Amino acid sequence: MQLPDLYRVLDATLDRLDPDDAQTFAIRAREIAAMTTWAPGVIDPQGRAAALSLGLEARLQALFQQSGSNTLAELHDALSQLRVTIKQHDDDLSPTVADTDWDD
């Protein structure tokens, strides 16, 4: 499962996830996060994946508050960590002005 697939399927099924599915998606999110460091280029240059993740995380938080399901909390945390991992990867590959000035 690739990143766009994960977000698309979660968006379509989030409100009716059973605990086993939530746990499976959390595993997939952690697997994608582990592969992120191998990506040859920037993953989310326009921030679309981050925006999708933040929306899913907010929905998961609301669902968790209603149900108290630990698997929903686990999925929330896995998506959050995936988002942070992608951001860190992209930041590492995107030079800033400060990064380019140190040779002078």
Helices and strands as residue ranges (DSSP letters): H 3-13, G 14-16, H 19-36, H 48-67, H 70-93, H 97-101
